Amino acid sequence: MRLGGLLRKEFLQIARDPSSIAIAFVLPVVLLLLFGYGVSLDARHVPIAFVTDAPGVQTASLLGAMRHSPYLKPEVMADMAGARTALLARRVAGIVHLPGDFGTRLLQRRQAPIQLLVNGVDANQARLVEGYVTGTWQTWLAARTAASGQALQPPVTLVPRIWFNSELRSRNYLVPGLIAVIMTLIGALLTALVMAREWERGTLEALLITPVTVREILLGKLLPYFVLGMGGMALSVAMAVWLFQVPLRGSLWVLFIVSALFLFAALGMGLLISVLTRNQFVAGLVAIITAFLPAFILSGFIFDIGSMPAPLQWLTYLIAARYFVTLLQTLFLAGDIWAVIIPNALALLLMACLFIGMSR
């Protein structure tokens, strides 16, 4: 009865407080739209300068192959001086330079080197441009050799098969990770700000002197915001599947269970922050610093954990979002892989119990 009264009171307070509803439902939509469309590791239609010292049939054929590539946008330039100026001004990301004897060497079946200059200021884009130009060159060379009746028989043939994300769309694994980061922020903010406001107004102290137990107070605070958080999670999953076209290959009930475990961990962390700070401004600041930023940087959402220094890799084991990112990416792209789901779900359960227990 007492718990039911606390739950009714909390739901009424949520209904009268639009900020909680905005955090649960508006914030994930805004962040998903912002990051889902703004963050991409794919480079398409990259501008490159195309310079040839002796235009001919072979150079025109290679230029046509580059123009048909969805990744490159070649711009023909008269000389290397203009191309270098464009590269320094960052109007192009690279320069493809064909020497004057390029066509002659090809006809004589001799080595025909191509010079590729890439702007290395953006190291990731530089690697992509190098790979795109190399791939286009190899495809064009194979097609030209086949058309001339020559058989390409390399001693070793690589036959790649890409599992789970055959199109190599970065959005397919970024969006599930983004959901984990967003739910970290939402879960921590919901309880941190609301509970800190209760401390500021003195209503929580008044509640503590009533016959209500600490366990009932915790449940009365957690369960309503758990419902809000799961609503925000459902909205985020729906946007991922229908708006961003990310496949969901795992079971919905498994997704619900691991999301519930993670949300309890995030809400428990928010409760702990509010208990330690007892101030809305400080609680919000601490929630962003201790929940959102580690989830964004150290969860494997964008930056590979295996490439981090060893101390940071150890630190990631203390971040709940690390386990949730792994779970969401597995459930969305691979399916119900129990060897991944069980250990990560147990880690979330342990962290949820730890945070909620410390906030009592």
NUSEFI-817013 format. One record per residue (C-alpha): x negated, y, z negated; chain; residue in three letters; residue number from 1. Coordinates in steps of 0.02 Angstrom, whole numbers, m for minus. Last residue first. Example, Ala and Ser with C-alpha at 12.3 -4.5 7.8 and 13.67 -1.06 7.14 Angstrom:
residues 2
+--------+--------+--------+------+------+-----+
|     c1 |     c2 |     c3 | unit | code | pos |
+--------+--------+--------+------+------+-----+
|   m684 |    m53 |   m357 |    A |  SER |   2 |
|   m615 |   m225 |   m390 |    A |  ALA |   1 |
+--------+--------+--------+------+------+-----+
//
This chain:
residues 360
+--------+--------+--------+------+------+-----+
|     c1 |     c2 |     c3 | unit | code | pos |
+--------+--------+--------+------+------+-----+
|  m1035 |    177 |      5 |    A |  ARG | 360 |
|  m1135 |    245 |    151 |    A |  SER | 359 |
|  m1275 |    115 |    135 |    A |  MET | 358 |
|  m1152 |    m29 |    156 |    A |  GLY | 357 |
|  m1076 |     47 |    312 |    A |  ILE | 356 |
|  m1249 |     71 |    389 |    A |  PHE | 355 |
|  m1313 |   m103 |    344 |    A |  LEU | 354 |
|  m1154 |   m197 |    391 |    A |  CYS | 353 |
|  m1151 |   m112 |    561 |    A |  ALA | 352 |
|  m1337 |   m144 |    585 |    A |  MET | 351 |
|  m1317 |   m330 |    550 |    A |  LEU | 350 |
|  m1168 |   m345 |    666 |    A |  LEU | 349 |
|  m1265 |   m253 |    803 |    A |  LEU | 348 |
|  m1412 |   m374 |    785 |    A |  ALA | 347 |
|  m1291 |   m521 |    792 |    A |  LEU | 346 |
|  m1219 |   m452 |    954 |    A |  ALA | 345 |
|  m1394 |   m438 |   1028 |    A |  ASN | 344 |
|  m1438 |   m616 |    981 |    A |  PRO | 343 |
|  m1273 |   m688 |   1048 |    A |  ILE | 342 |
|  m1254 |   m590 |   1211 |    A |  ILE | 341 |
|  m1423 |   m622 |   1292 |    A |  VAL | 340 |
|  m1428 |   m813 |   1281 |    A |  ALA | 339 |
|  m1240 |   m807 |   1303 |    A |  TRP | 338 |
|  m1247 |   m738 |   1480 |    A |  ILE | 337 |
|  m1065 |   m693 |   1505 |    A |  ASP | 336 |
|  m1077 |   m592 |   1666 |    A |  GLY | 335 |
|  m1227 |   m529 |   1764 |    A |  ALA | 334 |
|  m1187 |   m349 |   1815 |    A |  LEU | 333 |
|  m1059 |   m279 |   1692 |    A |  PHE | 332 |
|  m1085 |   m400 |   1548 |    A |  LEU | 331 |
|  m1275 |   m395 |   1560 |    A |  THR | 330 |
|  m1286 |   m205 |   1578 |    A |  GLN | 329 |
|  m1165 |   m186 |   1433 |    A |  LEU | 328 |
|  m1259 |   m306 |   1318 |    A |  LEU | 327 |
|  m1430 |   m233 |   1354 |    A |  THR | 326 |
|  m1366 |    m56 |   1326 |    A |  VAL | 325 |
|  m1281 |   m114 |   1165 |    A |  PHE | 324 |
|  m1442 |   m190 |   1096 |    A |  TYR | 323 |
|  m1546 |    m34 |   1126 |    A |  ARG | 322 |
|  m1401 |     75 |   1068 |    A |  ALA | 321 |
|  m1419 |      5 |    892 |    A |  ALA | 320 |
|  m1590 |     84 |    869 |    A |  ILE | 319 |
|  m1702 |      2 |    738 |    A |  LEU | 318 |
|  m1777 |   m120 |    865 |    A |  TYR | 317 |
|  m1827 |     32 |    968 |    A |  THR | 316 |
|  m1957 |     79 |    838 |    A |  LEU | 315 |
|  m2060 |    m76 |    877 |    A |  TRP | 314 |
|  m2069 |    m23 |   1060 |    A |  GLN | 313 |
|  m2117 |    153 |   1004 |    A |  LEU | 312 |
|  m2263 |     84 |    904 |    A |  PRO | 311 |
|  m2318 |    m25 |   1053 |    A |  ALA | 310 |
|  m2327 |    118 |   1178 |    A |  PRO | 309 |
|  m2183 |    119 |   1305 |    A |  MET | 308 |
|  m2187 |     26 |   1471 |    A |  SER | 307 |
|  m2091 |   m125 |   1402 |    A |  GLY | 306 |
|  m1951 |     m9 |   1344 |    A |  ILE | 305 |
|  m1915 |     46 |   1523 |    A |  ASP | 304 |
|  m1851 |    225 |   1524 |    A |  PHE | 303 |
|  m1675 |    258 |   1588 |    A |  ILE | 302 |
|  m1553 |    168 |   1472 |    A |  PHE | 301 |
|  m1693 |     67 |   1391 |    A |  GLY | 300 |
|  m1632 |    120 |   1218 |    A |  SER | 299 |
|  m1775 |    236 |   1172 |    A |  LEU | 298 |
|  m1738 |    398 |   1263 |    A |  ILE | 297 |
|  m1549 |    419 |   1269 |    A |  PHE | 296 |
|  m1508 |    317 |   1114 |    A |  ALA | 295 |
|  m1650 |    402 |   1019 |    A |  PRO | 294 |
|  m1581 |    572 |   1072 |    A |  LEU | 293 |
|  m1398 |    534 |   1032 |    A |  PHE | 292 |
|  m1412 |    455 |    860 |    A |  ALA | 291 |
|  m1547 |    535 |    751 |    A |  THR | 290 |
|  m1560 |    707 |    832 |    A |  ILE | 289 |
|  m1379 |    724 |    888 |    A |  ILE | 288 |
|  m1309 |    657 |    724 |    A |  ALA | 287 |
|  m1430 |    767 |    624 |    A |  VAL | 286 |
|  m1367 |    923 |    713 |    A |  LEU | 285 |
|  m1185 |    875 |    690 |    A |  GLY | 284 |
|  m1212 |    836 |    506 |    A |  ALA | 283 |
|  m1308 |    999 |    478 |    A |  VAL | 282 |
|  m1166 |   1101 |    552 |    A |  PHE | 281 |
|  m1030 |   1003 |    462 |    A |  GLN | 280 |
|  m1112 |   1001 |    290 |    A |  ASN | 279 |
|  m1110 |    857 |    165 |    A |  ARG | 278 |
|  m1287 |    808 |    224 |    A |  THR | 277 |
|  m1322 |    635 |    150 |    A |  LEU | 276 |
|  m1142 |    574 |    141 |    A |  VAL | 275 |
|  m1104 |    645 |    314 |    A |  SER | 274 |
|  m1255 |    557 |    390 |    A |  ILE | 273 |
|  m1207 |    392 |    310 |    A |  LEU | 272 |
|  m1030 |    406 |    378 |    A |  LEU | 271 |
|  m1098 |    443 |    552 |    A |  GLY | 270 |
|  m1210 |    290 |    543 |    A |  MET | 269 |
|  m1061 |    186 |    491 |    A |  GLY | 268 |
|   m964 |    252 |    640 |    A |  LEU | 267 |
|  m1108 |    203 |    756 |    A |  ALA | 266 |
|  m1123 |     28 |    680 |    A |  ALA | 265 |
|   m934 |      4 |    683 |    A |  PHE | 264 |
|   m936 |     59 |    865 |    A |  LEU | 263 |
|  m1070 |    m67 |    906 |    A |  PHE | 262 |
|   m975 |   m211 |    832 |    A |  LEU | 261 |
|   m813 |   m156 |    916 |    A |  ALA | 260 |
|   m901 |   m139 |   1084 |    A |  SER | 259 |
|   m974 |   m315 |   1062 |    A |  VAL | 258 |
|   m800 |   m386 |   1029 |    A |  ILE | 257 |
|   m709 |   m290 |   1167 |    A |  PHE | 256 |
|   m839 |   m336 |   1299 |    A |  LEU | 255 |
|   m824 |   m518 |   1248 |    A |  VAL | 254 |
|   m634 |   m505 |   1264 |    A |  TRP | 253 |
|   m652 |   m422 |   1434 |    A |  LEU | 252 |
|   m757 |   m564 |   1501 |    A |  SER | 251 |
|   m909 |   m524 |   1606 |    A |  GLY | 250 |
|   m922 |   m482 |   1792 |    A |  ARG | 249 |
|   m875 |   m298 |   1785 |    A |  LEU | 248 |
|   m934 |   m222 |   1950 |    A |  PRO | 247 |
|   m978 |    m36 |   1952 |    A |  VAL | 246 |
|   m869 |     57 |   2077 |    A |  GLN | 245 |
|   m905 |    230 |   2001 |    A |  PHE | 244 |
|   m723 |    283 |   1990 |    A |  LEU | 243 |
|   m633 |    117 |   1968 |    A |  TRP | 242 |
|   m754 |     12 |   1867 |    A |  VAL | 241 |
|   m854 |    144 |   1773 |    A |  ALA | 240 |
|   m701 |    254 |   1746 |    A |  MET | 239 |
|   m603 |    108 |   1672 |    A |  ALA | 238 |
|   m751 |     64 |   1560 |    A |  VAL | 237 |
|   m760 |    243 |   1496 |    A |  SER | 236 |
|   m573 |    250 |   1461 |    A |  LEU | 235 |
|   m581 |     86 |   1365 |    A |  ALA | 234 |
|   m728 |    154 |   1264 |    A |  MET | 233 |
|   m634 |    314 |   1224 |    A |  GLY | 232 |
|   m488 |    211 |   1162 |    A |  GLY | 231 |
|   m608 |    104 |   1063 |    A |  MET | 230 |
|   m675 |    262 |    981 |    A |  GLY | 229 |
|   m502 |    324 |    935 |    A |  LEU | 228 |
|   m456 |    156 |    857 |    A |  VAL | 227 |
|   m622 |    154 |    763 |    A |  PHE | 226 |
|   m584 |    331 |    708 |    A |  TYR | 225 |
|   m423 |    271 |    626 |    A |  PRO | 224 |
|   m511 |    117 |    551 |    A |  LEU | 223 |
|   m663 |    204 |    475 |    A |  LEU | 222 |
|   m586 |    333 |    358 |    A |  LYS | 221 |
|   m455 |    223 |    277 |    A |  GLY | 220 |
|   m578 |     79 |    275 |    A |  LEU | 219 |
|   m705 |    184 |    182 |    A |  LEU | 218 |
|   m575 |    252 |     61 |    A |  ILE | 217 |
|   m509 |     76 |     29 |    A |  GLU | 216 |
|   m684 |     14 |     m9 |    A |  ARG | 215 |
|   m715 |    160 |   m127 |    A |  VAL | 214 |
|   m560 |    113 |   m225 |    A |  THR | 213 |
|   m402 |    219 |   m236 |    A |  VAL | 212 |
|   m348 |    252 |   m415 |    A |  PRO | 211 |
|   m375 |    439 |   m386 |    A |  THR | 210 |
|   m534 |    529 |   m441 |    A |  ILE | 209 |
|   m619 |    493 |   m273 |    A |  LEU | 208 |
|   m481 |    578 |   m174 |    A |  LEU | 207 |
|   m510 |    744 |   m260 |    A |  ALA | 206 |
|   m695 |    729 |   m222 |    A |  GLU | 205 |
|   m650 |    696 |    m40 |    A |  LEU | 204 |
|   m538 |    849 |    m31 |    A |  THR | 203 |
|   m678 |    966 |    m83 |    A |  GLY | 202 |
|   m665 |   1070 |     74 |    A |  ARG | 201 |
|   m850 |   1051 |    117 |    A |  GLU | 200 |
|   m849 |    864 |     78 |    A |  TRP | 199 |
|   m698 |    836 |    189 |    A |  GLU | 198 |
|   m783 |    936 |    327 |    A |  ARG | 197 |
|   m935 |    822 |    311 |    A |  ALA | 196 |
|   m818 |    673 |    330 |    A |  MET | 195 |
|   m745 |    741 |    492 |    A |  VAL | 194 |
|   m912 |    794 |    566 |    A |  LEU | 193 |
|  m1007 |    633 |    529 |    A |  ALA | 192 |
|   m860 |    516 |    563 |    A |  THR | 191 |
|   m822 |    570 |    741 |    A |  LEU | 190 |
|   m998 |    630 |    781 |    A |  LEU | 189 |
|  m1084 |    462 |    754 |    A |  ALA | 188 |
|   m957 |    363 |    854 |    A |  GLY | 187 |
|   m948 |    489 |    995 |    A |  ILE | 186 |
|  m1136 |    508 |   1012 |    A |  LEU | 185 |
|  m1168 |    321 |   1011 |    A |  THR | 184 |
|  m1019 |    295 |   1127 |    A |  MET | 183 |
|  m1099 |    414 |   1253 |    A |  ILE | 182 |
|  m1267 |    324 |   1248 |    A |  VAL | 181 |
|  m1184 |    154 |   1270 |    A |  ALA | 180 |
|  m1077 |    218 |   1414 |    A |  ILE | 179 |
|  m1234 |    288 |   1496 |    A |  LEU | 178 |
|  m1313 |    116 |   1492 |    A |  GLY | 177 |
|  m1163 |     46 |   1583 |    A |  PRO | 176 |
|  m1174 |    192 |   1708 |    A |  VAL | 175 |
|  m1362 |    176 |   1740 |    A |  LEU | 174 |
|  m1357 |     m8 |   1788 |    A |  TYR | 173 |
|  m1239 |      1 |   1936 |    A |  ASN | 172 |
|  m1285 |    184 |   1970 |    A |  ARG | 171 |
|  m1460 |    131 |   2021 |    A |  SER | 170 |
|  m1386 |     40 |   2170 |    A |  ARG | 169 |
|  m1505 |   m101 |   2218 |    A |  LEU | 168 |
|  m1378 |   m168 |   2343 |    A |  GLU | 167 |
|  m1401 |   m345 |   2277 |    A |  SER | 166 |
|  m1369 |   m296 |   2098 |    A |  ASN | 165 |
|  m1336 |   m460 |   2004 |    A |  PHE | 164 |
|  m1476 |   m559 |   2087 |    A |  TRP | 163 |
|  m1594 |   m498 |   2222 |    A |  ILE | 162 |
|  m1650 |   m635 |   2341 |    A |  ARG | 161 |
|  m1812 |   m600 |   2432 |    A |  PRO | 160 |
|  m1880 |   m715 |   2570 |    A |  VAL | 159 |
|  m2067 |   m685 |   2581 |    A |  LEU | 158 |
|  m2148 |   m776 |   2727 |    A |  THR | 157 |
|  m2327 |   m836 |   2710 |    A |  VAL | 156 |
|  m2440 |   m882 |   2856 |    A |  PRO | 155 |
|  m2364 |   m744 |   2965 |    A |  PRO | 154 |
|  m2285 |   m802 |   3127 |    A |  GLN | 153 |
|  m2229 |   m651 |   3228 |    A |  LEU | 152 |
|  m2191 |   m711 |   3402 |    A |  ALA | 151 |
|  m2228 |   m598 |   3550 |    A |  GLN | 150 |
|  m2090 |   m578 |   3679 |    A |  GLY | 149 |
|  m2108 |   m389 |   3695 |    A |  SER | 148 |
|  m1942 |   m362 |   3607 |    A |  ALA | 147 |
|  m2000 |   m466 |   3458 |    A |  ALA | 146 |
|  m2156 |   m360 |   3439 |    A |  THR | 145 |
|  m2057 |   m198 |   3448 |    A |  ARG | 144 |
|  m1929 |   m260 |   3320 |    A |  ALA | 143 |
|  m2068 |   m315 |   3201 |    A |  ALA | 142 |
|  m2159 |   m149 |   3222 |    A |  LEU | 141 |
|  m2000 |    m50 |   3189 |    A |  TRP | 140 |
|  m1962 |   m149 |   3031 |    A |  THR | 139 |
|  m2142 |   m132 |   2970 |    A |  GLN | 138 |
|  m2142 |     56 |   3001 |    A |  TRP | 137 |
|  m1974 |     80 |   2915 |    A |  THR | 136 |
|  m2034 |    m18 |   2764 |    A |  GLY | 135 |
|  m2196 |     80 |   2752 |    A |  THR | 134 |
|  m2104 |    245 |   2768 |    A |  VAL | 133 |
|  m1977 |    196 |   2634 |    A |  TYR | 132 |
|  m2110 |    127 |   2516 |    A |  GLY | 131 |
|  m2220 |    281 |   2527 |    A |  GLU | 130 |
|  m2068 |    394 |   2506 |    A |  VAL | 129 |
|  m2013 |    296 |   2352 |    A |  LEU | 128 |
|  m2185 |    302 |   2273 |    A |  ARG | 127 |
|  m2194 |    490 |   2300 |    A |  ALA | 126 |
|  m2018 |    511 |   2231 |    A |  GLN | 125 |
|  m2070 |    429 |   2068 |    A |  ASN | 124 |
|  m2232 |    527 |   2057 |    A |  ALA | 123 |
|  m2149 |    696 |   2079 |    A |  ASP | 122 |
|  m2301 |    809 |   2097 |    A |  VAL | 121 |
|  m2374 |    676 |   2213 |    A |  GLY | 120 |
|  m2324 |    761 |   2376 |    A |  ASN | 119 |
|  m2356 |    626 |   2506 |    A |  VAL | 118 |
|  m2473 |    621 |   2656 |    A |  LEU | 117 |
|  m2453 |    471 |   2771 |    A |  LEU | 116 |
|  m2579 |    442 |   2910 |    A |  GLN | 115 |
|  m2537 |    307 |   3036 |    A |  ILE | 114 |
|  m2670 |    186 |   3094 |    A |  PRO | 113 |
|  m2655 |     96 |   3261 |    A |  ALA | 112 |
|  m2759 |    m63 |   3252 |    A |  GLN | 111 |
|  m2783 |   m134 |   3426 |    A |  ARG | 110 |
|  m2653 |   m219 |   3534 |    A |  ARG | 109 |
|  m2710 |   m120 |   3688 |    A |  GLN | 108 |
|  m2534 |    m49 |   3707 |    A |  LEU | 107 |
|  m2532 |     m4 |   3522 |    A |  LEU | 106 |
|  m2703 |     78 |   3532 |    A |  ARG | 105 |
|  m2648 |    184 |   3679 |    A |  THR | 104 |
|  m2490 |    242 |   3591 |    A |  GLY | 103 |
|  m2584 |    298 |   3435 |    A |  PHE | 102 |
|  m2729 |    379 |   3528 |    A |  ASP | 101 |
|  m2677 |    557 |   3485 |    A |  GLY | 100 |
|  m2658 |    523 |   3300 |    A |  PRO |  99 |
|  m2486 |    498 |   3220 |    A |  LEU |  98 |
|  m2458 |    600 |   3060 |    A |  HIS |  97 |
|  m2313 |    562 |   2943 |    A |  VAL |  96 |
|  m2302 |    701 |   2814 |    A |  ILE |  95 |
|  m2217 |    694 |   2644 |    A |  GLY |  94 |
|  m2087 |    766 |   2527 |    A |  ALA |  93 |
|  m2035 |    910 |   2640 |    A |  VAL |  92 |
|  m1983 |   1087 |   2595 |    A |  ARG |  91 |
|  m2098 |   1071 |   2444 |    A |  ARG |  90 |
|  m2187 |   1236 |   2487 |    A |  ALA |  89 |
|  m2352 |   1139 |   2489 |    A |  LEU |  88 |
|  m2274 |   1008 |   2603 |    A |  LEU |  87 |
|  m2202 |   1140 |   2721 |    A |  ALA |  86 |
|  m2371 |   1225 |   2733 |    A |  THR |  85 |
|  m2454 |   1057 |   2764 |    A |  ARG |  84 |
|  m2331 |   1023 |   2906 |    A |  ALA |  83 |
|  m2363 |   1193 |   2985 |    A |  GLY |  82 |
|  m2551 |   1162 |   2984 |    A |  ALA |  81 |
|  m2528 |    982 |   3042 |    A |  MET |  80 |
|  m2454 |   1034 |   3209 |    A |  ASP |  79 |
|  m2293 |   1051 |   3307 |    A |  ALA |  78 |
|  m2171 |    987 |   3179 |    A |  MET |  77 |
|  m2034 |    856 |   3202 |    A |  VAL |  76 |
|  m1921 |    841 |   3050 |    A |  GLU |  75 |
|  m1889 |    666 |   2983 |    A |  PRO |  74 |
|  m1742 |    632 |   2867 |    A |  LYS |  73 |
|  m1780 |    468 |   2781 |    A |  LEU |  72 |
|  m1678 |    353 |   2668 |    A |  TYR |  71 |
|  m1531 |    310 |   2780 |    A |  PRO |  70 |
|  m1654 |    253 |   2916 |    A |  SER |  69 |
|  m1592 |    288 |   3092 |    A |  HIS |  68 |
|  m1700 |    444 |   3104 |    A |  ARG |  67 |
|  m1853 |    342 |   3055 |    A |  MET |  66 |
|  m1820 |    217 |   3193 |    A |  ALA |  65 |
|  m1799 |    359 |   3318 |    A |  GLY |  64 |
|  m1966 |    433 |   3267 |    A |  LEU |  63 |
|  m2048 |    264 |   3295 |    A |  LEU |  62 |
|  m1975 |    254 |   3471 |    A |  SER |  61 |
|  m2027 |    433 |   3510 |    A |  ALA |  60 |
|  m2205 |    394 |   3455 |    A |  THR |  59 |
|  m2209 |    241 |   3568 |    A |  GLN |  58 |
|  m2137 |    331 |   3720 |    A |  VAL |  57 |
|  m2255 |    478 |   3707 |    A |  GLY |  56 |
|  m2304 |    631 |   3609 |    A |  PRO |  55 |
|  m2492 |    655 |   3588 |    A |  ALA |  54 |
|  m2547 |    736 |   3424 |    A |  ASP |  53 |
|  m2393 |    678 |   3332 |    A |  THR |  52 |
|  m2322 |    761 |   3176 |    A |  VAL |  51 |
|  m2166 |    705 |   3082 |    A |  PHE |  50 |
|  m2128 |    805 |   2923 |    A |  ALA |  49 |
|  m2024 |    718 |   2790 |    A |  ILE |  48 |
|  m1856 |    761 |   2713 |    A |  PRO |  47 |
|  m1785 |    622 |   2601 |    A |  VAL |  46 |
|  m1614 |    570 |   2666 |    A |  HIS |  45 |
|  m1583 |    458 |   2515 |    A |  ARG |  44 |
|  m1678 |    442 |   2351 |    A |  ALA |  43 |
|  m1601 |    325 |   2221 |    A |  ASP |  42 |
|  m1643 |    351 |   2038 |    A |  LEU |  41 |
|  m1480 |    442 |   2006 |    A |  SER |  40 |
|  m1422 |    555 |   1865 |    A |  VAL |  39 |
|  m1301 |    693 |   1919 |    A |  GLY |  38 |
|  m1152 |    589 |   1975 |    A |  TYR |  37 |
|  m1140 |    476 |   1824 |    A |  GLY |  36 |
|  m1224 |    603 |   1710 |    A |  PHE |  35 |
|  m1097 |    743 |   1731 |    A |  LEU |  34 |
|   m944 |    636 |   1768 |    A |  LEU |  33 |
|   m985 |    517 |   1625 |    A |  LEU |  32 |
|  m1023 |    661 |   1508 |    A |  LEU |  31 |
|   m859 |    751 |   1545 |    A |  VAL |  30 |
|   m752 |    594 |   1533 |    A |  VAL |  29 |
|   m840 |    535 |   1375 |    A |  PRO |  28 |
|   m815 |    706 |   1291 |    A |  LEU |  27 |
|   m630 |    722 |   1334 |    A |  VAL |  26 |
|   m569 |    559 |   1254 |    A |  PHE |  25 |
|   m648 |    530 |   1083 |    A |  ALA |  24 |
|   m727 |    701 |   1053 |    A |  ILE |  23 |
|   m572 |    791 |   1116 |    A |  ALA |  22 |
|   m459 |    684 |   1006 |    A |  ILE |  21 |
|   m565 |    727 |    855 |    A |  SER |  20 |
|   m565 |    913 |    900 |    A |  SER |  19 |
|   m376 |    917 |    923 |    A |  PRO |  18 |
|   m345 |    906 |    735 |    A |  ASP |  17 |
|   m160 |    890 |    694 |    A |  ARG |  16 |
|   m145 |    714 |    766 |    A |  ALA |  15 |
|   m308 |    666 |    680 |    A |  ILE |  14 |
|   m240 |    727 |    513 |    A |  GLN |  13 |
|    m82 |    626 |    538 |    A |  LEU |  12 |
|   m188 |    473 |    579 |    A |  PHE |  11 |
|   m290 |    500 |    421 |    A |  GLU |  10 |
|   m138 |    518 |    309 |    A |  LYS |   9 |
|    m57 |    363 |    382 |    A |  ARG |   8 |
|   m218 |    265 |    355 |    A |  LEU |   7 |
|   m234 |    324 |    176 |    A |  LEU |   6 |
|    m53 |    275 |    140 |    A |  GLY |   5 |
|    m79 |    103 |    216 |    A |  GLY |   4 |
|   m236 |     80 |    110 |    A |  LEU |   3 |
|   m137 |    123 |    m47 |    A |  ARG |   2 |
|      0 |      0 |      0 |    A |  MET |   1 |
+--------+--------+--------+------+------+-----+
//
